Amino acid sequence: MYSSAELWERGSQIWKIEHLGENGAKNLAFTRKLPEAFEAIRKECILKQEEADKNNVGVDYYFEIALELAKQMTGFKHDNINPDINGRFEELIESKGKAKKPRWKFW
């Protein structure tokens, strides 16, 4: 289980956070100064993880830390439904593809 988030500005990496579950459920690596929201998200996920561990629930809340931080920065999360962008992402991807030429055209 791998999750990561990072911020780049003008070709330079500002910060990065990543979790690689294969290295242990509590594995979390980060570089540079993270946004203020990071610490609150980390604390919340640690509490959830401790509760899950105490109840022998096999879940990895550290996986969510990078994803929740990205959500706070961007306003959406890849696995949440967001009515504000529903459908638009697919449209954006399609518009970047090659434009279809009409088979025939009246001049």
N, C-alpha and C positions, 0 to 999 in steps of 0.2 A: 504494500500500500504506500503510494507516494503522492504527496501533495506539495505544491510550492506556490509562492507568489513573489513577485518582484516588481520594483519600480525603476524605470529607466527614464532619463531626461537628457535630450540632446546627445544621444549615443553613449552616455555614461550611466552605469548602474548606481542607483541611489541606495537601494537596500534589497535584500533577498532573505526569504525565510523558506525552509524546506523540511519536510518530515519524510523519513524513509523507514516505514514500519518494519522492514526486514532487519534493521539494526536495533530493534527493541521498540515497544509501544511508546516509550517516553522519549524517543529520539527526536530532537528538534535542533536544527542548526540555523543560524542566521548571521548575516553580515551587516556591518554598518549600523547606523542609528535607525531603528524602526519607528513607525508612527506611534503617537501616544496611545492610540486605540489598542495596540498590541498587548500591552500589559494586562488590561482588563479582560481581553479575550483569552489570553493565556491562563489567567487565574480561574476564570469560569470553566474552561475546559479541563484544567487540572482537578478542580473540585468534582466535576462530572466523572472524570476518569477514576478518581479515588473511590467514589460511590459505586461505580460499576465494578471495580476490582474487589471491593468489599463484598459485593453481592454475587461474585463470580460470573459476571456478565461479560462475554467476550466481545468487547467493542473498543474502538481506538479513537478516543476523543482528541488526541493530539493531531490526528489527521485533519480535523476541522479547523485548527488554529489558522493556518495559512489561508484557507478558503474563506473563513469569516473575516479575516483582515482584508482580503481582496474585495469582499462584498461591501465592507464599510467604505473602501476607497472608490469603488465603481458604482455601487447602488444595486448590484445584482449578483446572484450566485448561479453557477452553471446548472444546478439541479433544483432550483426553485422556480416556480411559475411567477412571472412578473408581467402583469397585463400591460404595463407601459411599453414593453419591448416585444410583446408577443407577435411573432410573425415578421417583424422588421429585420431580425438578424438573418433569417433565411433569405429575405429579399436582398439584403446587402451582399451576401455571398453570391447569389445568382447574378446580380448586376455587375459583379467584377468578372464574370465569365465572358466568353466570346459572344459578341452580339450575333443573333441569328439573322441571316440575310433572307429576304423574301425570295421565294422561288421564281416569282415573276413580279414585274412592276410596270405600271403604266406611267409613261413619262409625260 
